[in-house]
Amino acid sequence: MDEVAKARMAQVLHHRKAGLNLGDPVVPPISVATTFHLPEAQGAAHYYGRSGQPTWDAVETQLAILEAAEVVSFPSGMAAISAALICCLKAGARVMIPSDGYYVTRLLGRDLLQVYGVEVVEVPTLEMVAAEFTGFDVVYIETPSNPALDVIDIAAIATRAHAAGAMVIADNTTMTPLLQRPLDLGADLVVAADTKAPAGHSDALFGHVAGRDAVLMARIREWRRQSGAVPGPFEAYLVHRGIETLEVRLARMCENAAVIAERLAAHPAVSGLRYPGREADPAHTVARRQMVNGGFLIGFELANEDTAEAFLTNCPLIEQATSFGGVHTAAERRARWGDAVAPGFIRLSIGVEPLEVLWSAIEAALPSGKS
Ligand SMILES: Cc1ncc(COP(=O)(O)O)c(C=O)c1O
């Protein structure tokens, strides 16, 4: 963790202190109220549960500290992504999105944005570096991309996009604001699935949009009110609790991942390993500039679908699940969802298990040689 992230994390842990009165609970209560005492219509902090409520406030304050920006929370990462795109686009606008990023974002482009008259152009993450941005209203990036873990230079994209009159929206899900700060690098909005590492225990869907333009953030807040895409108070509480341990979980996960990536890369059954934290990774030079470390995700190939499925089945310390960022190490073959990757490609999300116990289980489940 760098010094900026450490300072923000410490502030996150004590963000409620200044507002506490004698005897108040240290942790935020789960507020389930949909209505608030309103003898007058003006001046109340809250007036109706769809517009805002205290448990959202608590988690939004944490995220606002980590992002150094205004934050609007949503019931999932996709709700945050759709809010950001809908608020920045209108009929006749053009948006560039990665053809190799999270596939549901592409579906949103095809099934919603295009239907409403937005032109959606899909470009592979690595080709965005040199793509022409003239005529685009929004350049949407995801870095490192899920699942291939390609990395794009956020500052360079932001400079060129702004020169061409386009805004930049960055999906920071694979990193979290502790490991990468796209707003500091020039992105206009960050979107993220807090379902992943921030919640961290695979038990809450949540998302947020962060930005420093008050007018745009007010539009996003108003979109939440009008669409009704609101987080639940229990989820907000769980994410608040998750964020309190985000830094210590990430430290273990990323340290584990760095070691396991090296060991996997040296294994004869493994090919095409991607981990942006490895010096040998094609993304390493850019990754070093903008990421605090290599993260907790590793991509690699085994010989074919059967070999990959056998590995996943045989490893008792890998959950066969379709998410990442949780405390439990988890993995899956991404080709089963139609991602453009080899049939034996595995996305591995490293958890907080003790390193050598985890590695022994992974090593024992791998084929002994090239299969
Ligand atoms: C990079 C990325 N962005 C966004 C999302 C969507 O998040 P959610 O499942 O919370 O809607 C995901 C989900 O896997 C993701 O991987």
The ligand as a Tripos MOL2 file, in Angstrom:
@<TRIPOS>MOLECULE
LIG
   16    16     1     0     0
SMALL
NO_CHARGES

@<TRIPOS>ATOM
      1 C1        -14.8090   -5.5940  -13.8870 C.3       1 LIG1
      2 C2        -16.2230   -5.7280  -13.4000 C.ar      1 LIG1
      3 N1        -17.0110   -4.6460  -13.3980 N.ar      1 LIG1
      4 C3        -18.2810   -4.7280  -12.9820 C.ar      1 LIG1
      5 C4        -18.8320   -5.9070  -12.5370 C.ar      1 LIG1
      6 C5        -20.2810   -5.9490  -12.1220 C.3       1 LIG1
      7 O1        -20.4200   -6.0240  -10.7430 O.3       1 LIG1
      8 P1        -21.7590   -6.5680  -10.0480 P.3       1 LIG1
      9 O2        -21.7280   -8.0510  -10.2050 O.co2     1 LIG1
     10 O3        -21.6590   -6.1180   -8.6340 O.co2     1 LIG1
     11 O4        -22.9040   -5.9600  -10.7690 O.co2     1 LIG1
     12 C6        -18.0480   -7.0560  -12.5210 C.ar      1 LIG1
     13 C7        -18.6280   -8.3380  -12.0460 C.2       1 LIG1
     14 O5        -18.0050   -9.3710  -12.1240 O.2       1 LIG1
     15 C8        -16.7160   -6.9590  -12.9680 C.ar      1 LIG1
     16 O6        -15.9170   -8.0290  -13.0090 O.3       1 LIG1
@<TRIPOS>BOND
     1     1     2 1
     2     2     3 ar
     3     2    15 ar
     4     3     4 ar
     5     4     5 ar
     6     5     6 1
     7     5    12 ar
     8     6     7 1
     9     7     8 1
    10     8     9 2
    11     8    10 1
    12     8    11 1
    13    12    13 1
    14    12    15 ar
    15    13    14 2
    16    15    16 1
@<TRIPOS>SUBSTRUCTURE
     1 LIG1         1 GROUP 0 **** ****
